[in-house]
């Protein structure tokens, strides 16, 4: 009898022990499930906050499409701006707060930065913030835009999109798309085809053929043509306007950028000439009066930082060091029959190569490299030959030792209405121009181009996105 009582005592103790263990495990399991559920709910709330923040960015992109100059969310007051975010079926589910900023020149919006913070109505303490930058896509997203047939020689190193509205012979090296707007074209001896033959939109001996595409839609060259009258008006009212056409000894204007927010101007009073053939002139010989031999009237100007736009009412020579975003345009609007060229008189470089500086040059006719250009030339900027071509004319050896040059590096973009050309060959022999040429598009100018740089679309598009911790 005593044994049975002891046995029952052992059973009670075992039940208590195992019951305690079970309850402990059950309590831990319940706690674990609770913590997991709480963590999952928090994760979902954080994800919802991020989606609401992104909805804020999308919302303001929509506003920019309809009200491109409104950076106050329609209030006319400084931000930030809070907007309730609704689910069509569930009502208000959260809020996003917008902080807007922009890069503006001459009173016009260049780029828009949007910082959007979102949170869910379930837990306003869990917030996520995203940053996005929008701009109208500009010509800076290309290394080249050519409105004609073109030949890129075997020495050419091209980094960035290369597009022609005509045919392309690509014998150089490309690491980005090479595109043509035509399916076939007639390649003549001018492009190294003898006899002439009908070829694919893009063809040649280049190694990057996997990136060649044709036919693609034309780039609307008329659409990207800059309104020089508008640039002139802004330069007169807010920027720097230069017109010395009334001087009888005026041959043009020379500008040298000094790398300190100033530009020095001279009136070119005398030039010398060299005989040449032009890219668009066939075998006709021309006298190029592109060498400055005398100047007058030296003046140094501070470039207006809020509207760094320079308009010159004459042929313009440019060189020097750039330390800001600036545009230079040349056109003889007062004498429409005399279309102005821009002469790249020497090296053009930036103080800051990380995106703070940039140059856009627009010539009503051509952007030219003269006979006396540096043997090793470096050009930074966006160069637009609106009615003519970008190039260095053919100078025969009879014109002097400068007829043949070594290397040309262009860091930026070339937009040329006619065929571009900086090297001239006879068979496999280089007979004039630069023997080695490298073109690298400037990715920093894609996200923040100089003022009034021509766009290829009127719609603001996404440039960059990141979550801000």
URQUIVEN-V45694 format. One record per backbone hydrogen bond with DSSP energy under -1.0 kcal/mol. NH is the residue of the N-H (numbers start at 1). CO is the residue of the C=O. If there is no record, write none. Layout:
BEGIN
nh & co
NH & CO
NH & CO
END
This chain:
BEGIN
nh & co
5 & 1
6 & 2
7 & 3
8 & 4
9 & 5
10 & 6
11 & 7
12 & 8
13 & 9
14 & 10
15 & 11
16 & 12
17 & 13
18 & 14
19 & 15
20 & 16
21 & 17
22 & 18
23 & 19
24 & 20
25 & 21
26 & 22
27 & 23
28 & 24
29 & 25
30 & 26
31 & 27
32 & 28
33 & 29
34 & 30
35 & 31
36 & 32
37 & 33
38 & 34
39 & 35
40 & 36
41 & 37
42 & 38
43 & 39
44 & 40
45 & 41
46 & 42
47 & 43
48 & 44
49 & 45
50 & 46
51 & 47
52 & 48
53 & 49
54 & 50
55 & 51
56 & 52
57 & 53
58 & 54
59 & 55
60 & 56
61 & 57
62 & 58
63 & 59
64 & 60
65 & 61
66 & 62
67 & 63
70 & 67
75 & 72
81 & 98
83 & 96
85 & 94
87 & 91
91 & 87
93 & 85
94 & 85
95 & 119
96 & 83
97 & 117
98 & 81
99 & 115
101 & 113
103 & 111
105 & 108
106 & 306
108 & 105
110 & 103
111 & 103
112 & 134
113 & 101
114 & 132
115 & 99
116 & 130
117 & 97
118 & 128
119 & 95
121 & 93
126 & 123
128 & 118
130 & 116
131 & 466
132 & 114
133 & 464
134 & 112
135 & 461
139 & 454
141 & 138
142 & 139
143 & 161
144 & 161
145 & 414
146 & 163
147 & 416
150 & 167
152 & 169
156 & 153
157 & 437
158 & 173
159 & 439
162 & 177
163 & 144
164 & 179
165 & 146
168 & 201
169 & 150
170 & 203
171 & 152
173 & 156
175 & 158
178 & 211
179 & 162
180 & 213
181 & 164
185 & 199
187 & 197
191 & 188
192 & 189
193 & 188
197 & 187
199 & 185
201 & 183
203 & 168
206 & 170
211 & 208
212 & 209
213 & 178
216 & 180
221 & 219
224 & 220
228 & 226
231 & 227
232 & 228
233 & 229
234 & 230
235 & 231
236 & 232
237 & 233
238 & 234
239 & 234
240 & 309
242 & 311
247 & 244
250 & 247
251 & 268
253 & 315
254 & 266
255 & 317
256 & 264
257 & 319
258 & 262
259 & 321
263 & 301
264 & 256
265 & 299
266 & 254
267 & 296
268 & 252
269 & 294
270 & 294
272 & 291
274 & 288
276 & 286
277 & 394
281 & 278
284 & 281
286 & 276
288 & 274
290 & 288
291 & 272
293 & 270
294 & 270
296 & 267
299 & 265
301 & 263
303 & 261
309 & 307
310 & 327
311 & 240
312 & 329
313 & 242
314 & 312
316 & 341
317 & 253
318 & 343
319 & 255
320 & 347
321 & 257
322 & 349
326 & 358
327 & 308
328 & 360
329 & 310
330 & 362
331 & 312
333 & 331
335 & 332
338 & 335
342 & 366
343 & 316
344 & 368
345 & 318
345 & 343
348 & 378
349 & 320
351 & 322
358 & 324
360 & 326
361 & 382
362 & 328
363 & 384
364 & 330
365 & 340
367 & 389
368 & 342
369 & 391
373 & 370
377 & 407
379 & 409
380 & 348
381 & 411
382 & 359
383 & 413
384 & 361
385 & 415
386 & 363
388 & 365
391 & 367
392 & 421
394 & 277
399 & 396
400 & 397
403 & 400
405 & 433
406 & 375
407 & 375
408 & 436
409 & 377
410 & 438
411 & 379
412 & 440
413 & 381
414 & 143
415 & 383
416 & 145
417 & 385
418 & 388
421 & 390
424 & 432
426 & 429
429 & 426
431 & 424
432 & 424
433 & 403
434 & 422
435 & 405
436 & 406
438 & 408
439 & 157
440 & 410
441 & 159
448 & 444
453 & 450
456 & 137
461 & 135
463 & 133
464 & 133
466 & 131
468 & 129
END
